[in-house]
């Protein structure tokens, strides 16, 4: 059997040099194409600046959607009793609210209408007291009401009473028929403040910086978005 002649060192060097040149040419072409695409994107944004807010909104929605998925099990598990609507409902709407928030107060009737229109709707309320120290006091009393199975009554009475202060909180507690001795024990329990801290942390992770804010299915909304937007999201969550 005859053997192929061995390549000389100079032949090997030339072959290696050729391979390197081919690789450099491919990389150079990729870099050129990448820079050209970058320039095209830049030109498009400069000529159509109105698309940038829309793109940023889409990015925020995508990132929020990921956070909703990650927090879903925790978000939809309420503080015991802090639920409106059907406690066994198969569709869950999570509402972040503050008793001192005028937009939250305006949303009460809309949530009631959604509950009436959707018998399978379960509303998990997450008190997010950010507007005043009295907001936190009202939220603690709300959780005390939840422990007594009277959250819905207190929630409605507290919003109807006006901005929270010592008088309106006491008035709402009386209206809801709370046992105040039991309520004071719940208010003093560390788990109550831990719940409020957890709600604030969930809101931070979701990018919420105000109330009302909402989560349903894989969608999140900030502000008083209105009944129609929430109903659409409820229908989509039900059908998913």
Helices and strands as residue ranges (DSSP letters): H 9-47, H 50-75, E 83-85, E 91-97, H 102-117, E 121-127, H 133-147, H 151-161, H 166-176, H 180-188, H 190-206, E 213-216, E 219-222, H 227-239
